[in-house]
Amino acid sequence: MNVDELLKQNQESDLLRFTTAGSVDDGKSTLIGRMLSDSKNIYEDHLEALTRDSKKLNREEVDLALLTDGLKAEREQGITIDVAYRYFSTPKRRFIIADTPGHVQYTRNMVTGASTANLAIILIDARNGVLTQSKRHGFIASLLQIPHVVVAINKMDLVDYSEEIYENIRAEYNAFLAKLNIPDLTYIPISALCGDNVVNKSDAMTWYKGVPLLQYLEDVEISGDRNLIDLRFPIQYVNRPNLDFRGYCGTVASGVVRCGDKVMVLPSKKTSRIKSIDTFDGKLEYAFPPQSVTLCLEDEVDVSRGDMIVHVGNQPRVDHNVEAMIVWMNEIKMEINKPYIIKHTASDVRGVVAKLHYHIDSDNLHRNQADGLELNEIGRISLELFKPIIFDPYVKNRATGSIILIDPMTNATLAAGMIIDRRGTTEKELTNSRSEPASSNIVREESLVSSNDRQRIMRQKPVTIWMTGLSGSGKSTIAKSLEKKLIELGRPCYLLDGDNVRHGLNRDLGFSAEDRGENIRRIAEVAQLFNDAGMIVITSFISPYREDRAGAKDIIEENKFIEIFIDAPIEICENRDPKGLYVKARSGEITSFTGISAPYEPPKTPDIHIETNTTDVSVAVDRIVKQLVDAGIIIK
Amino acid sequence: MKTEEYSITNLKVLEAESIHIMREVVAEFERPVMLYSIGKDSSVMVRLAQKAFYPGKIPFSLLHVDTSYKFPLMTKFRDEFCTEIGADLIVEQNKEALAKNANPWDLGTIKCCAQLKTGALLGALEKGNYDAAFGGARRDEEKSRAKERIYSFRDAHGQWDPKNQRPELWNLYNGRLNQDETIRVFPISNWTELDIWHYIHLENIPIVPLYFAKEREMIVRKDQLIPVGDKTQLQPDEVPEKVMCRFRTLGCYPCTGAVRSTATSVPDIIQEMMVERNSERITRIIDHDQEGSMEQKKKEGYF
């Protein structure tokens, strides 16, 4: 390769930021050392120093962990005490690693590393299986909404590369993660020490059909992680070098801004148009995240740091009252009604924690009443700010939905917060983002009976078992058998079937993408009501769009939503054609038919995946029931 | 909408991040200053500052801590460069220590650095009453720097406490300070050596000619090529010889080694990096003078 090729490659490669999390001795540092050394990203003098240091510390072999454990204190204790950043590249991509330690007392470091990551690698020691720590790491990954999560099951060499052990850990961890919102999840069995499936594919685990870790990191699609829809331009700095120029400097947090766009400045709500987008390298026609630019407006509008430029038709919230999940990061305990400084985008405001709704135990996701939060504790709070802030829910926009709390006395950073989509209502799921009712006069009535009361008498946790798949894949067959089986087991449950619902509740809807979306929304609302009543719900709908299913999950609440992918090749479905629909679709008699003339987006990480061309109905039903029992949803 | 329209290269992401950081600092601090070392990283920082505040001028001074042991070519470059871009340059020294003839040969590198660099720096920051100082350190340079925050909090004595750093989340930087406390800001933390060179190449950024290979008078001492300056003390039977070489990093001449090289342009340098198997700071004697030496210097107030 010559220089020009290298420069071209460096210029074309994109950037993936990832974080690593694992318990003490899970081998994080060794894994990073392995990735750096096997992808030839370590300089020789560093390698020599490493060999020298390994000897000095009486390690038997070259200890790759010493590459990242940079501080003297860490080397002596053999632990990592702070976030360390590492850089490496392959021909395809540039990487920034935030290496974070897994000790109990350092939850805050993982949160720090996770806040800027596109991807998290969670390490699990194959010998120890799923530990409390592993659960905490999964929970933090979902709390911080890291778009991609890889669970690397490490030290496979110490368990004879056993597929069974790997599968058991995977099933156990999956059952835990199913309660959380993780958009993209992958498992890889590795041995960081021996190099299996890190850079090179393992010869010892031929049963693993996936790609090695590094290849996954190189290939995972991240361009879709950015929000290019909702324009949010927080103003950092007003640039007035002379009387002829007044520009608003900032980084495009999300969305795309173009010259000539009609925009609104918040909180003043004054409108204007974009006159120009200026940079040192010339004017731009448009700008997008994460570009740092300077915007000039057509009109003289009073704009200052902390304001936000948005599109007129797409506005964030402006409010004094904000709810957030927060991770407490300081020894000074969180107290109700004590003043804090809240930093959000480019603004600092003072405020108080008006209410601590609950403290959430990250080990088992139980919620407890508490009167404060201590170091590394996570809770849900209501903030009363002395000035309004301009925000979006964190699940919709990381940049405008994140806050930090600062102690006005010591100036310490006390907490990281993720804003929740809700105004002052209580006790709903943390990442639930149900849209607001059309009228703000509609207020929820609280029942005198709690869902816990209902669960106790029904001896089950109400969930919705959401089956998705092509027409003819076997959804209805399995759903009906499952319903029968659960009733035989004495479990109150109810099946919502696609065609039946379309005869009544949804008779006004057709099969356009919009109508399909509304169809799913209504079904989800009904399922949620049934769940609220304590029933297990089984749904059997094609539900072809990921976005709609994600919406359903939001409505039903993610820890009550079990997604089952009923999977069969389209040829087989078409062969089965129980209702003669494929024939009609092929002849053009039915339009917008999923799989033929409309798309089907299979789930990326279903909770259960059933391939019906190789699985009997009874086997499928047993698998689902077993999973329900294992997850403690039904008590046999 | 096609996603290609919105694709952005690694270097542009890094550039945008650095600009964001600089604007935050200027918006939030009363008296920021940029530490300017004349090296390649400083050159890139200055360009980023120009970009951040365009069409305005750079709204802070550049501060050079002069140990008096810099290469004369560096000083010349510094003065010409700052004049050309209209930057406001401040030069500070530890005059007290220099009056007592502080030098690395008698004091050793550790004490010399402590007086002429760290001491001079802390003195200059106090004198200027600066509350934020930009530095061009990168996390890929050295192990303890890998653990630095973008906003690195320093107590009233300029000291860094690695075990008690403020958590740094998203791009929400906490720059709040009490009396006499300061923040060191590292806007190019996430850049690598290759990124720096590539950016210099793409942006055509001027750098000190010492980075390019030329026949220079050198002392060959073990594996190191040591430049001959005014006060360089030769060991018995050492004779300077002409060597085709260049400097990968630039510090004080007594403590900066050169590498044998024929690279006379930025692409040549990058070409060399492609096959280079040693890290850039191997030629910096101060990094290796004691175990965990950079960590120790940083705790005391060094960059």
Interface residues (C-beta under 8 A of the other chain):
Chain A: M1 N2 V3 D4 L6 L7 N10 Q11 E12 S13 D14 L15 Y43 E44 D45 H46 T68 G70 L71 K72 A73 I81 D82 V83 A84 Y85 R86 Y87 S89 R94 I96 R108 N109 V111 T112 S115 T116 S223 G224 R226 L228 Q236 Y237 N239 R240 P241 F245 G247 C249 G250 T251 V256 D278 T279 F280 D281 F288 P290 Q291 S292 T294 R305 M329 I341 K343 H344 A346 R398 A399 S402 I403 I404 I406 T410 N411 A412 T413 A416
Chain B: M1 T3 Y6 S7 I8 T9 N10 L11 K12 V13 L14 E15 A16 E17 I19 H20 R23 E24 V26 A27 Q50 K51 A52 F53 Y54 P55 G56 K57 R139 D140 K143 S144 A146 K147 P162 K163 Q165 R166 P167 E168 L169 W170 N171 L172 N174 R176 L177 N178 E181 S189 N190 T192 L194 D195 H198 H201 L202 P267 D268 I270 Q271 M274 E276 R277 N278 S279 I282 E291 G292 E295
